[in-house]
Amino acid sequence: MAEVKKPRAKTTAKTAQKATDLVEMAAIPAAETVEAVAEAKPAPLSATIAAPAEAGALFSSVRNQGDVLRKAMSEAVATSAKGALEVNEKIIEAMNTQRDAALDLWRSAISPSPLPEAFKAQSQATRQAYETASAQWKDIAETTALWFTRSLEPLQSALHRSGR
């Protein structure tokens, strides 16, 4: 393939002048900041050191909030584990039920019977398997939504309590 050559930008005196202007423009805020820092007076020592009583109250408040959040997190993890086990149990149950329905469907399909009765038995077994599967997966979806809602409740209540 042939490469397309890009035209090179020609450096002119005007372009060089813009570059120096940009450098100077960038240096102005830095110079102003240095001047402002040089002119600034240090804060009095009494204003920078908090009273020991205030620091103790602040520390105990932070510790209490940390304890509340830690407890809420452990509750959320425990609730989440229970929810995961419940959803897992329902999925395994659904898989077993669907496996049994599939086996029943195949048994009805290969059993020696007249053709119209075989079609009727197969369509009835298929409908029943579909209804059972859809009901189970709806239950699993509802259980999963409940699992996530319950898992977040301790954290939400802890955050609302600490925000007050």
Disulfide bonds with the S-S distance in Angstrom:
none
